């Protein structure tokens, strides 16, 4: 029997929209940085500050994105929406099982150490503020790649079933803006502080209401209630990749 094609859900489409505009943002920032570096001009952060409209748009986009995360929304992933009381659907079970909770501290330590290297290079004067801003832009793109295609945290450390059950889903903005800790600008620190507030809200909710984060106690996290269906989408992409690999191998055998 032929497999039924699974169409992208509105939530997944929104993920792709974010991937596109974040990629454009990163590309623009990278081009600006390289252009002014080659010409021996100012850093990209100073260039952007002379174009306040561009800077305001970038700042506003992420501030709005983060602010919306504090409230329930049907346009967001179940992964970040499970913290809200209205999305808690009792299953009748009392055994709270959070498979990926043991890897949380390891992920945090690795992320801090990894960004600590860039921070040390920045304080030593080897990296400038522009590089730290580019890192944030790159992280923002990687964040969407993790959701849509492949997540190393899920695969190598947390071992969670999918994004819906991810223990650290709402860490994304805090991880994204970690490099801003070393950039002393009001607009960068405002982004960092709001992302930390979002993370703190998430962690406090987890420790107060762990039953909301467990698939065994919260029916909202079950597959039938998923509004993303990214697992089916990822399987389709994997199948396509396997078909391309098989076709390529077949062509190579003929050439030999």
C-alpha positions as CSV (number, residue, x, y, z in Angstrom):
1,X,0.0,0.0,0.0
2,X,1.4,3.4,-0.9
3,X,2.2,5.7,1.9
4,X,-0.1,8.7,2.4
5,X,1.6,11.9,1.7
6,X,1.7,14.2,4.8
7,X,1.3,17.9,4.1
8,X,3.0,20.6,6.1
9,X,0.9,21.9,8.9
10,X,0.5,25.7,9.5
11,X,2.9,25.4,12.5
12,X,5.6,23.7,10.3
13,X,5.1,26.3,7.5
14,X,5.8,29.0,10.1
15,X,9.0,27.2,11.0
16,X,10.1,27.4,7.3
17,X,9.2,31.1,7.2
18,X,11.4,31.7,10.2
19,X,14.2,29.7,8.6
20,X,14.0,31.9,5.4
21,X,14.1,35.3,7.1
22,X,16.7,34.2,9.6
23,X,18.9,32.9,6.8
24,X,18.4,36.2,5.0
25,X,19.3,38.1,8.1
26,X,22.5,36.0,8.6
27,X,23.5,36.4,4.9
28,X,23.0,40.2,5.0
29,X,25.0,40.5,8.3
30,X,27.8,38.3,6.9
31,X,28.0,40.3,3.6
32,X,28.1,43.6,5.5
33,X,30.8,42.3,7.9
34,X,33.0,40.9,5.1
35,X,32.6,44.0,2.9
36,X,33.6,46.4,5.6
37,X,36.4,44.1,6.8
38,X,37.8,44.0,3.3
39,X,37.6,47.8,3.0
40,X,39.2,48.2,6.4
41,X,36.2,50.0,7.7
42,X,34.1,49.8,10.8
43,X,32.7,46.7,12.5
44,X,29.3,45.5,11.3
45,X,27.7,46.5,14.6
46,X,28.8,50.1,14.1
47,X,27.6,50.0,10.5
48,X,24.2,48.8,11.7
49,X,24.0,51.5,14.4
50,X,24.3,54.0,11.6
51,X,21.2,52.4,10.0
52,X,18.8,52.4,13.0
53,X,15.8,51.3,10.9
54,X,17.6,48.0,10.1
55,X,18.7,47.5,13.7
56,X,15.2,48.3,15.0
57,X,13.6,45.8,12.7
58,X,16.0,43.0,13.7
59,X,15.6,43.8,17.4
60,X,11.8,44.1,17.2
61,X,11.4,40.8,15.3
62,X,13.2,38.8,18.0
63,X,11.7,40.8,20.9
64,X,8.2,40.0,19.5
65,X,9.1,36.3,19.0
66,X,10.3,35.9,22.5
67,X,7.4,38.0,24.1
68,X,4.8,35.8,22.4
69,X,6.4,32.7,24.0
70,X,5.2,33.9,27.4
71,X,1.6,33.2,26.3
72,X,-0.3,30.3,24.9
73,X,-0.5,30.2,21.1
74,X,-1.9,27.7,18.6
75,X,0.8,28.9,16.1
76,X,3.6,27.7,18.2
77,X,5.1,24.2,18.6
78,X,3.6,21.9,21.3
79,X,7.2,21.7,22.5
80,X,7.1,25.2,24.0
81,X,3.3,25.2,24.7
82,X,3.3,22.3,27.1
83,X,4.3,24.5,30.0
84,X,0.8,26.2,30.0
85,X,-2.0,24.9,32.3
86,X,-4.5,25.0,29.4
87,X,-2.5,22.5,27.5
88,X,-2.3,20.0,30.3
89,X,-4.5,17.0,29.6
90,X,-4.5,14.4,32.3
91,X,-4.0,10.8,31.2
92,X,-4.8,9.3,34.5
93,X,-1.2,8.2,35.1
94,X,0.9,9.5,37.9
95,X,4.4,8.2,36.9
96,X,6.2,11.3,35.6
97,X,8.8,10.1,33.1
98,X,11.1,12.6,31.4
99,X,13.5,10.6,29.4
100,X,15.8,13.5,28.4
101,X,16.1,15.2,31.8
102,X,19.5,13.5,32.7
103,X,21.2,15.1,29.6
104,X,20.1,18.6,30.4
105,X,23.1,19.5,32.6
106,X,25.5,18.1,30.1
107,X,24.0,20.2,27.3
108,X,24.2,23.3,29.5
109,X,27.9,22.7,30.4
110,X,28.8,22.0,26.8
111,X,27.1,25.1,25.5
112,X,28.6,27.3,28.2
113,X,32.1,25.9,27.5
114,X,31.7,26.2,23.7
115,X,30.6,29.8,23.9
116,X,33.2,30.5,26.6
117,X,35.9,29.9,24.0
118,X,34.4,32.7,21.8
119,X,34.0,34.9,24.8
120,X,37.6,34.5,25.8
121,X,38.7,35.3,22.3
122,X,36.5,38.3,22.3
123,X,38.0,39.6,25.6
124,X,41.4,39.0,24.3
125,X,40.7,41.3,21.3
126,X,40.9,38.5,18.7
127,X,37.2,38.6,17.9
128,X,35.2,41.8,17.6
129,X,31.5,42.6,18.4
130,X,30.6,41.9,14.8
131,X,31.7,38.3,15.1
132,X,29.6,37.8,18.2
133,X,26.5,39.2,16.4
134,X,27.2,36.9,13.4
135,X,27.4,34.0,15.9
136,X,23.9,34.9,17.1
137,X,22.6,35.1,13.5
138,X,24.2,31.7,12.7
139,X,22.7,30.2,15.9
140,X,19.2,31.5,14.9
141,X,19.5,29.6,11.6
142,X,20.8,26.5,13.3
143,X,17.9,26.6,15.7
144,X,15.4,26.2,12.8
145,X,17.6,23.5,11.2
146,X,17.4,21.6,14.5
147,X,13.6,21.8,14.5
148,X,13.1,21.0,10.8
149,X,15.9,18.6,9.8
150,X,18.4,17.4,12.4
151,X,18.9,18.2,16.1
152,X,22.3,17.1,17.5
153,X,21.0,17.7,21.1
154,X,18.1,15.3,20.5
155,X,20.2,12.7,18.8
156,X,23.4,12.7,20.8
157,X,22.4,13.9,24.3
158,X,18.8,14.1,25.2
159,X,17.4,11.1,23.3
160,X,13.9,12.6,23.3
161,X,11.2,11.3,20.9
162,X,10.6,14.6,19.2
163,X,10.4,18.4,19.7
164,X,7.1,18.1,21.5
165,X,8.7,16.2,24.4
166,X,12.0,18.1,24.4
167,X,13.0,19.1,27.9
168,X,14.9,22.2,26.7
169,X,12.7,23.5,23.9
170,X,12.4,27.0,25.4
171,X,16.2,27.3,25.9
172,X,16.5,28.2,22.3
173,X,16.5,32.0,22.6
174,X,18.9,32.0,25.6
175,X,21.3,29.7,23.7
176,X,20.9,31.8,20.5
177,X,21.8,35.0,22.3
178,X,24.5,33.7,24.6
179,X,27.3,35.6,22.6
180,X,25.5,38.9,23.4
181,X,26.7,38.6,27.0
182,X,30.0,39.9,25.6
183,X,28.6,42.7,23.5
184,X,28.0,45.8,25.6
185,X,25.1,47.5,23.9
186,X,21.6,48.2,25.3
187,X,19.9,46.5,22.4
188,X,21.9,43.3,22.7
189,X,21.5,43.1,26.5
190,X,17.8,43.6,26.2
191,X,17.6,40.6,23.9
192,X,19.7,38.5,26.2
193,X,17.8,39.5,29.4
194,X,14.4,38.7,27.8
195,X,15.7,35.3,26.6
196,X,17.0,34.5,30.1
197,X,13.6,35.5,31.5
198,X,12.0,33.1,29.1
199,X,14.3,30.3,30.2
200,X,13.7,31.1,33.9
201,X,10.0,31.0,33.4
202,X,10.3,27.6,31.6
203,X,12.5,26.1,34.4
204,X,10.3,27.4,37.2
205,X,7.3,25.9,35.5
206,X,9.1,22.6,35.0
207,X,10.0,22.2,38.7
208,X,6.5,23.3,39.9
209,X,4.5,21.3,37.3
210,X,6.7,18.5,36.0
211,X,3.6,16.5,35.0
212,X,3.0,19.0,32.1
213,X,6.3,18.0,30.6
214,X,5.8,14.2,30.6
215,X,4.1,12.4,27.8
216,X,2.9,9.7,30.3
217,X,1.0,12.3,32.4
218,X,0.1,14.9,29.7
219,X,-2.0,13.7,26.8
220,X,-1.3,16.9,25.0
221,X,2.2,15.6,24.1
222,X,0.8,12.5,22.4
223,X,1.2,12.0,18.6
224,X,-2.5,12.3,17.9
225,X,-2.5,15.9,19.3
226,X,0.6,17.1,17.5
227,X,0.1,20.2,15.4
228,X,3.5,19.9,13.7
229,X,3.8,16.4,12.3
230,X,7.5,17.0,11.8
231,X,8.4,13.4,12.3
232,X,6.4,12.4,9.2
233,X,8.0,15.3,7.3
234,X,11.5,14.3,8.4
235,X,10.8,10.7,7.4
236,X,9.7,11.9,3.9
237,X,13.0,13.9,3.6
238,X,15.0,10.9,4.8
239,X,13.2,8.7,2.2
240,X,13.9,11.2,-0.5
241,X,17.6,11.4,0.5
242,X,17.8,7.6,0.4
243,X,16.3,7.5,-3.0
244,X,18.8,10.1,-4.3
245,X,21.7,8.2,-2.7
246,X,20.4,4.9,-4.3
247,X,20.1,6.6,-7.7
248,X,23.5,8.1,-7.4
249,X,25.0,4.8,-6.5
250,X,23.3,3.1,-9.4
251,X,24.6,5.8,-11.9
252,X,28.2,5.4,-10.4
253,X,28.0,1.6,-10.9
254,X,27.1,2.1,-14.6
255,X,29.9,4.6,-15.1
256,X,32.4,2.0,-13.7
